[in-house]
Amino acid sequence: MLDSTHRSDSGAYTARLDEPQMEWLRGELQSTPAKTPIVVLSHIPILCGCAFLDGHNEKSGNWVVPGAWMHLDARQIKDLFFQHRNVRLCLSGHIHLQDRLDYNGVTYLCNGAVCGGWWKGNYQETQPGYALIDLYDDGTFKHEYVRFGWRGET
């Protein structure tokens, strides 16, 4: 489990690992046997597609994904995962949208949210919900998104 929310003095935050945590992750990956499948959890997605579509991130004429919506150090982390091919799955939330991105043998799942009460229904096209993940010894997994109805909604 990664702690990647870093606040600035202004109260804003960005998603990244500080150097001690990056060293910890490197050490954990290095010390884990290559045949042992690894799942990484991060509240803010390391990689995702939905960050591009949460807001009007293309209105400047270029895609602009805020550093609070996806890891600023995603390139460094995906390079590390490429060296440790037993990293199979990365789970996140934060954006409250649901997507799946498969990149270099790692599946990145962003898994919606059940806190949809404050937006009173779907957030964009994603109904409030949560993920159920079954993990298997061979590194495969089964993912199911369970929709969660509010006030009698289904």
N, C-alpha and C positions, 0 to 999 in steps of 0.2 A: 504494500500500500504506500503510495507516494503522497507527500504533502507538498503540493506545488502552487499554492496560493500565496503570493508575496505582495503585501500591502506597501504602498509608498506613503510618504508623509502626508500627501493630499487625501489619503483614504482610498484611492484607486488601487487596483491590483493587477498583476500580470501572472500568467501561468508559466512556471519554469522551475527547475530544480536548482537549489544553491549548490555550491561546490561540495560541501560535506555530504549532502544527500546523493549527488551524482557519484561520488566516490563510494558511498555505501552501496548504491545500486550496482556499480561495476563489480564490487567485491562479492555481492550476493550472486550475481550471474556467474562470476568466475568460479566460485566455490560450489555451485550447484552442478551435480553430475550432468553431462551432456544428454543423457537419456531421460532425465527428469523434466517433464513438461512444466512450464512456468506460466502463470497468470499474473498480470500486473494490473493494479487498480489505481486510478487517479480520478479525483472528482472532476477536474477539468480535463477534457479530452487531450490526449497526446496528438492524435491525428483524427480528423473526422471530416465528412463532407458537409454536414448540416451547419457548421459555423459560417459557411459561405452564404447560406440562405436565411440566417436569423438576422433580419434587418435588411436594409437596402445597401448592402456592402459593395455594390457595383456602381453607385450613382456618380462617383467621381470619374468614371470611365475606365477604372481599373478595379480589380478585386482587392478589397481591403478587409482583412480579418483581424479584429481586435485581439491584442495579446492577452486579454482576459477570457477569450473564448476558446483558444487552442494554444497548446504549449509553444512558446517562442523558441524553445530548444528541441523541437520535434525532429529536426534533421540530425542533431547529435544523438538523440535517443534512438531513432530508427537505425542509425549506423551501429550503435551498440547492440541493438537487437539482432542485426544482421550477422554480427560476430558470434552471437549466442542463439543458434537456430532452434533451441528448445523453448524460446519465448513464443508462445502460440496465440495468446489472447490478451487483449487490453480492454478493460471495462471502465466506463466513465458515465457521467450524467451531465450535470451543470447546465447544459443548453436547453434541456427539457424537450428536445426533439429526438427522434429515433432514427439511427442509421447504422449501416455496417460498411466498413471499408476494409478491404483485404489488400495488404501491401507487403511485398517481399516475404510472404509466408506467415505474416502476423495478421490476425483479425482484430480490428478495433471496433468495439460496439459502444455506441452512445445510446443510453437506455431510457429516454423519456423521464417522467417524474409523476409521482402521485400527488404532489402539492398543487394540482390544478385548480383547487378551490379559489385561489385568488385571481385567476383569469377566467373562472366560471365556464369550464368546458375545455374543448380542444385548444392546444397551443399550436397555431398554424394547422397543419394536417395531423398532428400527433395527439391522440387521445391520452388523457392521464393514464399512467400505468407503470409497471415495473417489470424487470427481467427475471426470469427463472433460468438458471444456468446449470446444466448437468455436466460435470467434468469426468472424463474417463482416463484410465491409466495410460493409454496410448497417446494422449495429448489431444484427442478429439473432444468435441463438446457438442451439446445440444442447447440451443438458445430459443426461448419462447418469450414473447412480449405479452404480458397479461394486462388487458385493459381494465381500468378501474373507474367505475361510474360514480358520479357525484349526484346526490339528491335524486336518486332513482334513475339516473341516466345509465345506459349500458353501452 
